Amino acid sequence: MVLNNLIQEGDYVILYLSKQKQWLVKVKKGEMFHTHRGIIGIDSIIGLEYGSSVITTLSEKIWLLKPIIKDFILKSERKTQIIYPKDLGIIASWTGLSPGKIVVESGTGSGALTIFAASLVCPEGHVYSYEVRPEFKIIAERNIAKSGLSKYISLKLTDAKEGIDITGADIALIDVGDPWTLVEPMRKALKGSGSLAAVSPTMNQAEKLTTTLQNTGFTNIENMEVIIRDLEAREGMTRPSMRMIGHTAYLTFARKIL
């Protein structure tokens, strides 16, 4: 048994019944967690090792899994559509998100992209995220606190279009309805050859953004859509899943030139 892998009060745990039924729960003494498959006394999981299981009052087995960044993102509190892990992975690869990088972001939203970026740039790097809506900043702060990455993130309640007080950044991330308005401020914040990534729900947004990037000192401009289809793997009956997450966003990437 690995001692630092034991569930303690205040920790987060994934209560996993199935792919479709899993819950992110903060461990608090004295609480009961109700599911359609029975009740779990939270006291009963304290001291158990992640990866163990408990039995509900209806004799269903629930696995206790340690949350990873994907879980905090998909289970985050939100008022708008989050950026899905399938898009996050490409953003990381195309921008070079890695330890020590300095990131500027406009459009914190629920904090999903913020949390993902911080998980990759920590412990030496930092994410500076700008959000203009106070209610979104409050939600993002709660989600970030759950992830345990608060010290690697600075949330700023201000409009990045009016200027960014960071220079020499490695990576710029944009997730707003009019991303082309952030191109010039982000260019000023980035160092030479710095990477920019933007998330757009529609082709029209991606098109206008690309035109602005071409006219504002960026090169290596790419646009793409990422589509994933699950595979139902069962012995002798493996086939593609009947359901899939289709369109989520169009991704635009570029590099700053001097």
C-alpha positions in Angstrom: 0.0 0.0 0.0 1.4 3.4 -1.0 0.7 5.8 1.9 0.4 8.9 -0.3 -2.2 7.1 -2.3 -4.6 6.8 0.6 -7.9 8.8 0.5 -8.1 11.5 3.1 -10.7 14.0 4.2 -10.6 16.9 1.8 -9.4 14.9 -1.1 -11.3 14.5 -4.4 -12.3 11.0 -5.6 -14.0 9.7 -8.7 -16.8 7.2 -7.7 -16.8 5.0 -10.8 -19.8 2.8 -11.6 -19.5 2.8 -15.4 -18.3 5.0 -18.2 -21.7 6.8 -18.2 -22.1 6.9 -14.4 -19.2 8.4 -12.5 -19.1 11.2 -10.0 -16.4 13.6 -8.8 -16.8 14.0 -5.0 -15.0 15.9 -2.3 -14.4 13.6 0.7 -16.1 15.0 3.9 -16.7 13.0 7.1 -20.3 12.3 8.0 -21.7 12.7 4.5 -23.7 10.2 2.5 -23.5 10.0 -1.3 -26.8 8.9 -3.0 -26.8 7.2 -6.4 -29.5 5.4 -8.3 -27.6 2.2 -7.4 -27.5 2.8 -3.7 -25.9 4.9 -1.0 -22.3 5.2 0.0 -21.1 6.4 3.4 -18.2 8.7 2.7 -16.6 7.8 6.1 -16.2 4.2 4.7 -13.8 5.3 2.0 -11.5 7.4 4.1 -8.2 5.6 4.6 -8.7 3.3 1.6 -6.3 3.3 -1.3 -7.2 4.8 -4.6 -8.2 1.9 -6.9 -10.1 0.2 -4.1 -13.9 -0.4 -4.2 -16.8 -0.1 -1.9 -20.3 -1.6 -2.0 -23.4 0.5 -2.0 -26.5 -0.2 0.1 -28.0 -1.9 -3.0 -24.9 -4.2 -3.3 -23.4 -2.4 -6.3 -19.6 -2.2 -6.5 -18.2 1.4 -6.9 -14.5 1.9 -7.7 -12.5 4.7 -6.1 -10.3 6.4 -8.7 -7.9 9.3 -8.3 -9.1 12.2 -10.4 -6.8 13.4 -13.3 -7.0 16.7 -15.1 -9.5 15.3 -17.6 -11.9 14.5 -14.7 -11.7 18.0 -13.2 -12.3 19.5 -16.7 -15.3 17.3 -17.7 -16.9 17.6 -14.2 -16.3 21.3 -13.9 -19.0 23.8 -13.0 -19.8 25.8 -16.1 -22.2 28.2 -17.8 -20.8 27.8 -21.3 -19.5 24.9 -23.5 -16.1 23.6 -22.2 -13.2 22.7 -24.4 -13.1 19.0 -24.8 -10.0 16.8 -24.0 -9.8 15.9 -27.7 -9.1 19.5 -28.6 -6.9 20.1 -25.5 -4.5 17.5 -26.6 -4.0 19.0 -30.0 -3.6 22.5 -28.5 -0.8 21.2 -26.2 1.0 19.5 -29.1 0.7 22.4 -31.6 1.7 25.1 -29.1 4.4 23.3 -27.1 2.7 23.6 -23.7 5.3 22.2 -21.3 6.9 22.8 -18.0 8.3 26.4 -17.5 6.2 28.0 -20.3 4.5 31.4 -19.7 1.0 31.4 -21.0 -1.5 34.3 -21.6 -5.1 33.5 -22.1 -8.2 35.6 -23.0 -11.6 34.2 -22.1 -11.2 32.2 -18.9 -14.8 30.9 -19.0 -15.1 27.9 -16.7 -11.4 27.6 -16.5 -11.1 24.3 -18.4 -8.3 25.4 -20.8 -6.7 27.4 -18.0 -6.5 24.3 -15.7 -5.2 22.1 -18.6 -2.5 24.6 -19.5 -1.4 25.1 -15.8 -1.1 21.3 -15.4 1.4 21.2 -18.2 3.5 24.3 -17.4 3.8 23.8 -13.7 5.8 24.0 -11.5 8.1 26.6 -13.1 5.6 28.0 -15.6 2.5 30.2 -15.1 -0.8 31.0 -16.7 -2.2 34.6 -16.8 -5.8 34.4 -17.7 -8.1 37.4 -18.5 -11.8 37.3 -18.1 -14.2 40.3 -18.5 -17.3 38.7 -16.8 -17.2 38.7 -13.0 -19.6 35.7 -12.8 -17.4 33.6 -15.0 -14.3 34.5 -13.0 -16.0 33.3 -9.8 -16.9 29.9 -11.4 -13.4 29.6 -12.8 -11.9 30.2 -9.4 -14.0 27.4 -7.9 -13.0 25.0 -10.6 -9.3 25.9 -10.4 -9.4 25.4 -6.6 -10.7 21.9 -7.1 -7.8 21.1 -9.4 -5.2 22.2 -6.9 -3.4 24.4 -9.4 -4.3 27.8 -8.1 -0.7 28.9 -7.4 0.2 28.4 -11.1 -2.7 30.6 -12.3 -3.3 34.4 -12.1 -6.9 35.3 -12.9 -7.4 38.9 -14.0 -10.8 40.6 -14.2 -10.2 42.8 -17.2 -10.7 43.1 -20.9 -7.6 41.8 -22.7 -8.6 43.8 -25.8 -7.5 46.9 -23.9 -4.0 45.5 -23.5 -2.1 42.7 -21.7 0.3 43.5 -19.0 2.5 40.5 -19.7 5.4 40.5 -22.3 7.7 37.7 -23.4 5.1 35.0 -23.2 5.6 31.7 -24.9 2.0 30.8 -25.7 -1.2 32.8 -26.2 -4.6 31.1 -25.9 -7.9 32.7 -27.2 -11.4 31.5 -26.4 -13.8 34.4 -27.1 -16.6 35.1 -29.6 -14.5 37.6 -31.6 -11.0 36.2 -31.5 -9.6 38.5 -34.3 -9.9 41.4 -31.8 -7.3 39.7 -29.6 -4.6 39.2 -32.3 -2.8 42.5 -31.8 -2.8 42.4 -28.0 -1.6 38.8 -28.0 1.1 39.6 -30.5 2.5 42.2 -28.2 2.4 39.8 -25.3 4.2 37.0 -27.2 8.0 36.7 -27.7 9.3 36.1 -31.2 8.2 32.7 -32.6 5.7 32.4 -29.8 2.6 30.2 -30.4 -1.0 31.3 -30.6 -4.0 29.0 -30.4 -7.6 30.0 -30.7 -10.9 28.1 -30.3 -13.9 29.1 -32.6 -17.3 27.5 -32.7 -18.0 28.5 -36.4 -16.1 28.6 -39.7 -16.8 32.3 -40.1 -15.0 33.1 -36.9 -12.0 30.9 -38.0 -11.9 32.6 -41.4 -11.9 36.1 -40.1 -9.3 35.2 -37.4 -7.1 33.7 -40.1 -7.3 36.8 -42.3 -6.3 39.0 -39.3 -3.4 36.8 -38.4 -2.1 36.9 -41.9 -2.2 40.7 -41.8 -0.8 41.1 -38.3 2.6 39.5 -38.2 1.9 35.7 -37.8 3.0 32.8 -39.9 2.6 29.0 -40.0 -1.2 29.5 -39.7 -3.2 26.2 -39.5 -6.9 25.5 -39.0 -8.4 22.2 -38.1 -11.3 20.3 -36.6 -10.7 17.2 -34.4 -13.2 14.4 -34.5 -13.0 11.3 -32.3 -15.2 8.1 -32.5 -15.1 5.6 -29.7 -14.6 1.9 -30.3 -16.9 -0.6 -28.5 -14.3 -3.4 -27.9 -16.1 -6.7 -26.9 -14.7 -10.1 -27.7 -16.0 -11.2 -31.1 -18.3 -8.1 -31.4 -16.0 -5.1 -31.7 -17.4 -2.2 -33.7 -17.4 1.6 -33.8 -19.7 3.3 -31.2 -23.1 4.4 -32.3 -22.6 7.7 -30.5 -19.8 10.2 -30.8 -18.8 13.7 -30.0 -18.8 15.3 -33.4 -18.1 19.0 -33.9 -17.0 20.9 -30.8 -14.8 23.7 -32.2 -12.5 24.8 -34.9 -8.9 25.3 -33.8 -6.6 27.9 -35.3 -2.8 28.0 -34.7 -0.1 30.5 -35.7 3.4 31.6 -34.8 4.6 35.2 -34.2 7.2 36.6 -36.6 9.2 39.8 -36.1 
